[in-house]
Amino acid sequence: MNADAAMFAIGTWDALHPLDRFAIGTPDYPDRAATLIVETDRLTPSGARLTGPGIKGAAHLSLPETAPLQANHARFPLGFDTFLTCGDRLAGLPRSTCVEAA
């Protein structure tokens, strides 16, 4: 299956690159975007500053990179959604989240 047709993709950050090959939905159907499930080596409440729906004030999260997630947010309401995992830890990063570098 081609990445642009995938509804879900699972892998490490490096294995999923380039991220622009995944579906971001369409103006009529933004829900037809891919969801990326990314296994990371570290997932801590430090690093990039996150704001947006569902976040009271701001939160911080160790991200593999900020630029691709900032570009993804700039496409909102289009864009992929991301879940980051590390062992028994999980963080959801929807396309509506604003990401600022630390």
C-alpha positions as CSV (number, residue, x, y, z in Angstrom):
1,M,0.0,0.0,0.0
2,N,1.2,3.5,-0.7
3,A,1.7,5.9,2.2
4,D,-0.7,8.4,0.7
5,A,-3.5,5.9,0.9
6,A,-2.8,4.8,4.5
7,M,-5.2,5.7,7.2
8,F,-2.7,4.7,9.9
9,A,1.1,4.4,9.9
10,I,3.2,2.9,12.7
11,G,7.0,3.2,13.1
12,T,9.8,5.2,14.4
13,W,10.1,8.9,13.5
14,D,12.9,8.2,11.0
15,A,11.1,5.2,9.5
16,L,8.0,7.3,8.8
17,H,9.9,10.1,6.9
18,P,9.2,11.8,4.7
19,L,6.0,12.8,6.5
20,D,4.6,14.8,3.5
21,R,3.8,11.5,1.8
22,F,0.9,10.7,4.2
23,A,-2.7,11.8,3.5
24,I,-3.7,15.2,5.0
25,G,-7.4,15.0,4.0
26,T,-9.2,17.3,1.6
27,P,-11.0,20.5,2.2
28,D,-14.4,18.7,1.9
29,Y,-13.1,15.7,4.0
30,P,-10.3,16.7,6.4
31,D,-11.1,13.6,8.4
32,R,-9.6,11.4,5.7
33,A,-6.1,12.2,6.9
34,A,-3.6,9.7,8.2
35,T,-2.9,9.0,11.9
36,L,0.8,8.4,12.6
37,I,1.7,6.3,15.6
38,V,5.4,7.0,16.4
39,E,7.5,5.0,18.8
40,T,10.1,7.3,20.4
41,D,13.1,6.7,22.7
42,R,12.0,9.5,25.0
43,L,8.7,11.0,26.0
44,T,8.9,13.6,28.7
45,P,7.1,16.8,29.7
46,S,9.9,19.0,28.6
47,G,11.0,20.7,25.3
48,A,8.6,22.0,22.7
49,R,5.7,24.2,23.9
50,L,2.3,23.0,22.9
51,T,-0.9,25.1,22.9
52,G,-4.4,24.6,21.4
53,P,-7.7,22.8,22.0
54,G,-7.6,20.4,25.0
55,I,-4.5,22.0,26.5
56,K,-5.1,24.2,29.5
57,G,-2.6,27.1,29.1
58,A,0.4,25.3,27.6
59,A,2.2,22.0,27.9
60,H,5.7,20.9,27.1
61,L,6.7,17.7,25.3
62,S,9.9,16.1,24.1
63,L,9.4,15.8,20.3
64,P,11.7,14.2,17.7
65,E,11.5,17.4,15.7
66,T,9.3,20.5,15.7
67,A,9.5,21.9,12.1
68,P,7.4,19.1,10.5
69,L,4.8,19.3,13.2
70,Q,4.7,23.1,12.8
71,A,4.2,22.7,9.1
72,N,1.5,20.2,9.7
73,H,-0.4,22.6,12.0
74,A,-0.1,25.4,9.4
75,R,-2.3,23.2,7.1
76,F,-5.2,23.0,9.7
77,P,-7.9,21.9,9.2
78,L,-5.9,19.6,7.0
79,G,-3.0,17.6,8.3
80,F,-2.2,14.3,9.9
81,D,-2.7,13.5,13.6
82,T,0.1,12.0,15.7
83,F,0.4,9.7,18.7
84,L,3.8,9.4,20.3
85,T,4.6,6.4,22.4
86,C,7.5,5.4,24.6
87,G,7.1,2.2,26.6
88,D,3.9,2.6,28.6
89,R,3.7,6.4,27.9
90,L,1.4,7.9,25.2
91,A,0.9,11.5,24.0
92,G,-1.7,12.6,21.4
93,L,-0.7,15.5,19.1
94,P,-3.6,16.4,16.8
95,R,-3.1,18.7,13.9
96,S,-4.8,21.4,15.8
97,T,-1.9,21.7,18.3
98,C,0.4,24.6,17.9
99,V,4.0,23.6,18.3
100,E,6.7,26.0,19.3
101,A,10.4,25.1,19.5
102,A,11.9,25.1,23.0
